[in-house]
Amino acid sequence: HTIRSMDDCVRTANELAERVEEWAGTQVDVSGSGVELAHTVATHDNVPRPLQSLATRVCELDEQATALRTEVERTAPDVAPNLAAMAGPVLAARLISLGGGLEALAKKPSGTLQVLGAEEALFAHLRGHAPSPKHGVIYTHDAVRNTRLEDRGSASRALAGKLTIAARVDHYSGERKSEL
């Protein structure tokens, strides 16, 4: 729930920041964009009160997202120590959330873990409208993201296999195994 709440806060803050940016562009001369601009507008003197209030809400949502991220980074290593060590706490929490819990994630094959988060692309492929997805949220891992485009499928497949093993060890033993 924490990772989903964090994602919701980030998404909502970014959407409202776009609105603040458009509105502020018609009212005052400020530079920047997104949440950064909202922080500027929230403390600016010559801004209409409703705009300043909205910008303040964006800042509060951004701060809440940061607090939730800190909570995820604190708790994920306790829930899934090996998965968090291998994937990073945020990606580990996201995989657990998308997988339906640590037990459900541990029971999934690595090919399923590989495409978690790419359900729309997978269903488009199954309908015959798109190529098969090579990765889902594991794209955010450096081992996949920093790989050449033509090698990303192989990198995501290899990483998914290792993450699946880590999830299984976490579920069935719950102990951190440094050799993983």
ROVOVO-629527 format. One record per residue (C-alpha): residue number from 1; residue in one letter; x, y, z. Coordinates in pm, 1 decimal, always signed. Layout:
residues N
+-----+--------+----------+----------+----------+
| num | residu |       px |       py |       pz |
+-----+--------+----------+----------+----------+
| NUM |      a |        X |        Y |        Z |
...
+-----+--------+----------+----------+----------+
This chain:
residues 180
+-----+--------+----------+----------+----------+
| num | residu |       px |       py |       pz |
+-----+--------+----------+----------+----------+
|   1 |      h |     +0.0 |     +0.0 |     +0.0 |
|   2 |      t |   +286.8 |   +235.1 |    +73.8 |
|   3 |      i |   +439.5 |   +204.7 |   -272.8 |
|   4 |      r |   +100.8 |   +254.7 |   -440.3 |
|   5 |      s |    +33.9 |   +558.6 |   -221.7 |
|   6 |      m |   +375.3 |   +697.9 |   -311.2 |
|   7 |      d |   +304.7 |   +649.5 |   -682.5 |
|   8 |      d |    -35.7 |   +816.8 |   -643.6 |
|   9 |      c |   +118.6 |  +1115.8 |   -465.6 |
|  10 |      v |   +385.2 |  +1155.7 |   -734.3 |
|  11 |      r |   +132.2 |  +1123.4 |  -1018.2 |
|  12 |      t |   -113.4 |  +1366.2 |   -858.7 |
|  13 |      a |   +158.6 |  +1617.1 |   -768.0 |
|  14 |      n |   +286.6 |  +1613.2 |  -1126.3 |
|  15 |      e |    -61.5 |  +1657.9 |  -1274.1 |
|  16 |      l |   -143.6 |  +1946.1 |  -1041.1 |
|  17 |      a |   +201.5 |  +2097.4 |  -1099.3 |
|  18 |      e |   +121.1 |  +2113.6 |  -1471.3 |
|  19 |      r |   -199.3 |  +2301.1 |  -1387.0 |
|  20 |      v |     -5.9 |  +2538.4 |  -1158.8 |
|  21 |      e |   +249.9 |  +2594.6 |  -1432.3 |
|  22 |      e |    -17.1 |  +2683.9 |  -1689.4 |
|  23 |      w |   -205.4 |  +2906.1 |  -1446.1 |
|  24 |      a |   +107.6 |  +3077.7 |  -1315.0 |
|  25 |      g |   +217.8 |  +3148.6 |  -1671.3 |
|  26 |      t |    -84.9 |  +3374.4 |  -1713.4 |
|  27 |      q |    -43.5 |  +3549.7 |  -1376.5 |
|  28 |      v |   +322.1 |  +3603.4 |  -1287.3 |
|  29 |      d |   +668.1 |  +3583.8 |  -1436.1 |
|  30 |      v |   +830.2 |  +3279.4 |  -1274.3 |
|  31 |      s |  +1073.1 |  +3030.9 |  -1419.9 |
|  32 |      g |  +1099.9 |  +2657.7 |  -1381.7 |
|  33 |      s |   +860.7 |  +2375.3 |  -1439.3 |
|  34 |      g |   +670.4 |  +2104.0 |  -1259.0 |
|  35 |      v |   +694.8 |  +2062.5 |   -883.7 |
|  36 |      e |   +996.4 |  +2295.3 |   -872.8 |
|  37 |      l |   +782.5 |  +2576.0 |  -1014.8 |
|  38 |      a |   +504.8 |  +2494.5 |   -766.6 |
|  39 |      h |   +753.0 |  +2546.8 |   -480.5 |
|  40 |      t |   +838.4 |  +2888.6 |   -626.5 |
|  41 |      v |   +473.1 |  +2985.7 |   -675.4 |
|  42 |      a |   +379.5 |  +2873.2 |   -323.6 |
|  43 |      t |   +623.5 |  +3126.0 |   -173.7 |
|  44 |      h |   +575.1 |  +3405.0 |   -432.2 |
|  45 |      d |   +413.0 |  +3727.7 |   -306.9 |
|  46 |      n |   +224.6 |  +3846.2 |   -616.7 |
|  47 |      v |    +21.1 |  +3532.4 |   -680.9 |
|  48 |      p |   -358.0 |  +3502.7 |   -644.4 |
|  49 |      r |   -450.4 |  +3316.4 |   -326.4 |
|  50 |      p |   -621.8 |  +3017.8 |   -500.6 |
|  51 |      l |   -314.4 |  +2959.7 |   -718.9 |
|  52 |      q |    -83.5 |  +2987.0 |   -419.1 |
|  53 |      s |   -303.0 |  +2741.2 |   -228.0 |
|  54 |      l |   -291.9 |  +2491.7 |   -514.3 |
|  55 |      a |    +85.8 |  +2527.3 |   -539.4 |
|  56 |      t |   +110.2 |  +2464.6 |   -164.8 |
|  57 |      r |    -93.7 |  +2145.1 |   -206.3 |
|  58 |      v |   +148.7 |  +2030.4 |   -477.9 |
|  59 |      c |   +438.8 |  +2091.9 |   -239.0 |
|  60 |      e |   +260.5 |  +1894.4 |    +35.2 |
|  61 |      l |   +198.6 |  +1602.7 |   -201.6 |
|  62 |      d |   +564.0 |  +1608.2 |   -305.8 |
|  63 |      e |   +671.8 |  +1602.8 |    +58.7 |
|  64 |      q |   +428.4 |  +1316.8 |   +129.4 |
|  65 |      a |   +568.8 |  +1117.5 |   -163.3 |
|  66 |      t |   +919.4 |  +1168.5 |    -25.3 |
|  67 |      a |   +809.6 |  +1053.2 |   +320.6 |
|  68 |      l |   +642.1 |   +744.6 |   +171.9 |
|  69 |      r |   +955.8 |   +664.3 |    -29.4 |
|  70 |      t |  +1160.6 |   +684.1 |   +290.2 |
|  71 |      e |   +914.7 |   +443.4 |   +455.0 |
|  72 |      v |   +943.2 |   +200.5 |   +162.5 |
|  73 |      e |  +1322.7 |   +217.8 |   +178.6 |
|  74 |      r |  +1306.6 |   +148.0 |   +553.1 |
|  75 |      t |  +1058.6 |   -141.1 |   +549.0 |
|  76 |      a |  +1132.5 |   -327.9 |   +223.2 |
|  77 |      p |  +1460.1 |   -480.3 |   +351.2 |
|  78 |      d |  +1269.8 |   -621.3 |   +651.4 |
|  79 |      v |   +996.9 |   -777.3 |   +436.7 |
|  80 |      a |  +1216.0 |   -907.1 |   +153.2 |
|  81 |      p |  +1585.1 |   -865.7 |   +240.1 |
|  82 |      n |  +1732.0 |  -1048.1 |    -61.3 |
|  83 |      l |  +1492.4 |   -897.4 |   -314.7 |
|  84 |      a |  +1550.0 |   -547.9 |   -172.0 |
|  85 |      a |  +1927.9 |   -595.5 |   -180.3 |
|  86 |      m |  +1921.3 |   -714.6 |   -539.7 |
|  87 |      a |  +1652.9 |   -487.9 |   -686.8 |
|  88 |      g |  +1662.0 |   -194.0 |   -448.8 |
|  89 |      p |  +1389.1 |   -130.8 |   -192.1 |
|  90 |      v |  +1154.6 |    +68.8 |   -415.1 |
|  91 |      l |  +1161.8 |   -177.5 |   -706.8 |
|  92 |      a |  +1129.8 |   -469.6 |   -462.8 |
|  93 |      a |   +821.2 |   -312.5 |   -305.4 |
|  94 |      r |   +675.7 |   -239.2 |   -647.9 |
|  95 |      l |   +728.9 |   -599.9 |   -760.4 |
|  96 |      i |   +570.2 |   -733.1 |   -440.8 |
|  97 |      s |   +274.9 |   -499.8 |   -490.2 |
|  98 |      l |   +225.8 |   -591.8 |   -856.2 |
|  99 |      g |   +276.5 |   -960.0 |   -780.8 |
| 100 |      g |     +2.9 |   -965.8 |   -518.2 |
| 101 |      g |   +228.7 |  -1009.9 |   -216.3 |
| 102 |      l |   +558.4 |  -1181.8 |   -147.2 |
| 103 |      e |   +406.9 |  -1531.2 |   -137.9 |
| 104 |      a |   +230.6 |  -1484.0 |   -471.1 |
| 105 |      l |   +543.2 |  -1329.4 |   -624.0 |
| 106 |      a |   +755.2 |  -1622.2 |   -503.1 |
| 107 |      k |   +520.8 |  -1865.3 |   -676.7 |
| 108 |      k |   +528.8 |  -1686.7 |  -1011.9 |
| 109 |      p |   +765.3 |  -1796.4 |  -1288.8 |
| 110 |      s |  +1044.5 |  -1558.1 |  -1379.7 |
| 111 |      g |   +883.5 |  -1483.5 |  -1716.8 |
| 112 |      t |   +581.8 |  -1341.8 |  -1534.9 |
| 113 |      l |   +798.3 |  -1134.7 |  -1301.7 |
| 114 |      q |   +983.2 |  -1005.2 |  -1607.5 |
| 115 |      v |   +669.8 |   -843.3 |  -1753.4 |
| 116 |      l |   +498.4 |   -729.2 |  -1431.1 |
| 117 |      g |   +381.9 |   -375.8 |  -1493.6 |
| 118 |      a |   +357.2 |   -424.2 |  -1870.9 |
| 119 |      e |    +11.8 |   -582.0 |  -1868.9 |
| 120 |      e |   -134.0 |   -350.6 |  -2133.5 |
| 121 |      a |   +151.0 |   -430.9 |  -2373.5 |
| 122 |      l |   +117.9 |   -801.3 |  -2296.2 |
| 123 |      f |   -256.3 |   -804.1 |  -2367.9 |
| 124 |      a |   -202.4 |   -602.3 |  -2686.3 |
| 125 |      h |    +49.7 |   -867.6 |  -2791.5 |
| 126 |      l |   -193.2 |  -1147.9 |  -2709.6 |
| 127 |      r |   -458.0 |   -977.3 |  -2926.1 |
| 128 |      g |   -202.5 |   -963.2 |  -3207.6 |
| 129 |      h |   -165.9 |   -583.7 |  -3211.9 |
| 130 |      a |   +188.1 |   -545.6 |  -3075.1 |
| 131 |      p |   +518.2 |   -726.9 |  -3025.8 |
| 132 |      s |   +570.4 |   -909.2 |  -2697.4 |
| 133 |      p |   +693.5 |   -690.9 |  -2411.3 |
| 134 |      k |  +1052.1 |   -752.2 |  -2305.6 |
| 135 |      h |  +1022.8 |   -599.8 |  -1957.5 |
| 136 |      g |   +784.8 |   -431.3 |  -1717.8 |
| 137 |      v |   +882.1 |   -235.2 |  -1409.0 |
| 138 |      i |  +1220.0 |   -409.7 |  -1389.9 |
| 139 |      y |  +1320.4 |   -165.0 |  -1664.0 |
| 140 |      t |  +1395.3 |    +79.7 |  -1380.9 |
| 141 |      h |  +1681.2 |   -143.7 |  -1261.1 |
| 142 |      d |  +2023.2 |    -28.1 |  -1382.5 |
| 143 |      a |  +2104.0 |   -375.1 |  -1520.2 |
| 144 |      v |  +1821.2 |   -333.2 |  -1773.6 |
| 145 |      r |  +1795.5 |    +42.8 |  -1822.2 |
| 146 |      n |  +2167.7 |    +90.4 |  -1890.0 |
| 147 |      t |  +2183.3 |   -195.4 |  -2139.2 |
| 148 |      r |  +2185.3 |   -145.1 |  -2514.7 |
| 149 |      l |  +1838.1 |   -153.1 |  -2668.5 |
| 150 |      e |  +1893.2 |   -481.3 |  -2852.8 |
| 151 |      d |  +2019.0 |   -651.4 |  -2533.6 |
| 152 |      r |  +1743.6 |   -535.2 |  -2296.1 |
| 153 |      g |  +1530.7 |   -843.9 |  -2347.6 |
| 154 |      s |  +1816.9 |  -1072.9 |  -2246.3 |
| 155 |      a |  +1913.4 |   -849.9 |  -1954.7 |
| 156 |      s |  +1557.5 |   -834.0 |  -1824.4 |
| 157 |      r |  +1518.6 |  -1212.4 |  -1859.4 |
| 158 |      a |  +1840.5 |  -1275.1 |  -1663.5 |
| 159 |      l |  +1748.1 |  -1019.3 |  -1396.0 |
| 160 |      a |  +1395.6 |  -1161.5 |  -1364.3 |
| 161 |      g |  +1542.0 |  -1506.0 |  -1300.9 |
| 162 |      k |  +1766.9 |  -1375.5 |  -1023.8 |
| 163 |      l |  +1488.0 |  -1166.7 |   -869.0 |
| 164 |      t |  +1255.8 |  -1468.6 |   -871.1 |
| 165 |      i |  +1514.4 |  -1671.6 |   -679.7 |
| 166 |      a |  +1556.3 |  -1385.4 |   -431.3 |
| 167 |      a |  +1177.9 |  -1360.2 |   -380.7 |
| 168 |      r |  +1155.9 |  -1734.4 |   -318.9 |
| 169 |      v |  +1438.2 |  -1729.0 |    -66.3 |
| 170 |      d |  +1274.2 |  -1433.3 |   +109.4 |
| 171 |      h |   +936.4 |  -1604.0 |   +125.8 |
| 172 |      y |  +1052.6 |  -1946.6 |   +230.9 |
| 173 |      s |  +1343.5 |  -1857.5 |   +461.5 |
| 174 |      g |  +1314.8 |  -1483.7 |   +527.4 |
| 175 |      e |  +1686.9 |  -1454.1 |   +591.5 |
| 176 |      r |  +1933.9 |  -1234.7 |   +407.8 |
| 177 |      k |  +2173.4 |  -1450.4 |   +206.9 |
| 178 |      s |  +2472.8 |  -1245.4 |    +98.9 |
| 179 |      e |  +2580.9 |  -1510.3 |   -152.7 |
| 180 |      l |  +2272.8 |  -1429.8 |   -362.6 |
+-----+--------+----------+----------+----------+
